[in-house]
Structure formats: structure tokens, C-alpha cells
Amino acid sequence: MIVRPKVDAYAEAYSTGEPPWLTALAEETRKVCAVPQMMVGPMEGRFLAMLVYMLRPRRVLEIGTFTGYSALSMAAQLPPDAHLVTCEIDPVHAEIARRHIAASPWADRVEVREGPALSQLASIEGPLDFVFLDADKTGYSAYYDGVLPLLAERGVIAADNVLQFGGVANPLDQNEDTVALRAFNEKVRDDPRVEQVVLTVREGITLIRRV
Ligand SMILES: C[S@@+](CC[C@H](N)C(=O)[O-])C[C@H]1O[C@@H](n2cnc3c(N)ncnc32)[C@H](O)[C@@H]1O
């Protein structure tokens, strides 16, 4: 997180709590996955749910399912006729996500597609009303290029982890993901087709829309 832990804890305490079905998913993820902190967690989960509530999207695409925490956070706020496709490369992650989605009340609205997200993009139908980018950071630039032409006129892309806990602002941080995200942030900033705002929520989230 970028904000001080005490302030972050305060913000979480005064936000609506995590629903029980996500607590069960999070508990299993912490038990069986090597990097459970890949889940967006309660605060960002509530934030995504609020965005979906406000946007009322019909078609949602997520790139980077992991065990389904963000997908189910969003699904709970989808209108009944909406559809969320979420892409995941790892079969173990996809299996956990599918099981929790099947047990949820939103199984009819959420589809997990297994395999590299970039090759899935060819079969994704637009227009997309909301896109959540949260897979491999070195792939963001290609995902952005792939989804922008599919974005609805009033569609929004949310790109996660764009500040890497602040690493992007530290020139000494030459980690591969940080370098890729710096390049991604520059690309979005310099793209005349879009307007964007970089938020300091958790590891940083950029909201992008077409102009
Ligand atoms: C940060 S996690 C996603 C977290 C998830 N949004 C959540 O809140 O639980 C990133 C996920 O992207 C997946 N991934 C990595 N490279 C991918 C690719 N090329 N195509 C699809 N998924 C990929 C990883 O296996 C991992 O499960």
C-alpha cells in the first residue's frame, strides 16, 4: 500500500466489509496459493464493486483472474443481463476461481477462459463497458493495445498495480515489472485517444476512458 498502514486500516474499517463468500475464497487462497497477496483484497474489491455499480456495464473483461476475488467482487454488482469474461493462464488458479464462481449466485454471469490472455483477446466480443487489467505487468502494453479498440464509447479501463508501491517513481528500481509499468504509464499519458487518472489506491490504479 502507498498510504500509511494506520490510515489504510482506518479506511478499511470505515468501508463496507468483505462479503462472506469472498472471505471463504480468500481463506482457501491463503491456504493453497504461494502468493495470496495477488488478490486485490477487501478495499480494492469494494472499489471495483462500486465502479461496476456506477457504470452498470453489460460486458466486462478481466485479464488476470487468479482465484476469482476481483471477478466475484465485480460480479456481485453486475446487472442481471451482463456478462463478465475473465482470463487466466494458470490452470490451478482457474480451477479455484471456477469452483467459487459456480458456488456463487453469479455463476450465470461469469466465464473463466483459460490460456494466455493475449490469444484470448481475438475471441473477445466488444463493445466492452469495463476492463480490469491485472495479469503479468510486462503484458499491460499489449493488453491495452488489444482492448482499447474494443472499448465502448463510455467504457472504462482500470489498470492495477501501476505505481508498484511507489517503485515507478524511484529511478533506482529497475525490477522488470516496475520498468514495464513505467513504460505503460508513459504510453497511456502520451496517448491522445484517452483521458486517465492515476489513483494511489493500494498499489496504484489508473482509470482510463476514451476521449
Ligand atoms: C495479480 S493476479 C490477479 C489477481 C486477481 N485479479 C484477484 O484479485 O484475485 C495475476 C494473475 O494473472 C495470471 N496471468 C499471468 N500471466 C497471464 C497471461 N499471460 N494470461 C492470463 N493470465 C495471466 C497469473 O497466473 C495470476 O493468476
The ligand as an ORCA input file, in Angstrom:
! r2SCAN-3c Opt
* xyz 0 1
  C      -2.286    -10.310     -9.693
  S      -3.013    -11.823    -10.132
  C      -4.689    -11.387    -10.417
  C      -5.416    -11.144     -9.134
  C      -6.925    -11.145     -9.269
  N      -7.366    -10.052    -10.104
  C      -7.558    -11.100     -7.911
  O      -7.965    -10.042     -7.446
  O      -7.584    -12.144     -7.244
  C      -2.402    -12.075    -11.768
  C      -2.924    -13.352    -12.427
  O      -2.627    -13.244    -13.832
  C      -2.286    -14.523    -14.294
  N      -1.511    -14.356    -15.540
  C      -0.181    -14.085    -15.689
  N       0.144    -14.012    -16.985
  C      -1.004    -14.220    -17.683
  C      -1.314    -14.266    -19.067
  N      -0.375    -14.075    -19.999
  N      -2.592    -14.512    -19.435
  C      -3.559    -14.699    -18.487
  N      -3.322    -14.664    -17.152
  C      -2.063    -14.437    -16.761
  C      -1.490    -15.144    -13.155
  O      -1.477    -16.558    -13.242
  C      -2.265    -14.625    -11.942
  O      -3.232    -15.556    -11.532
*
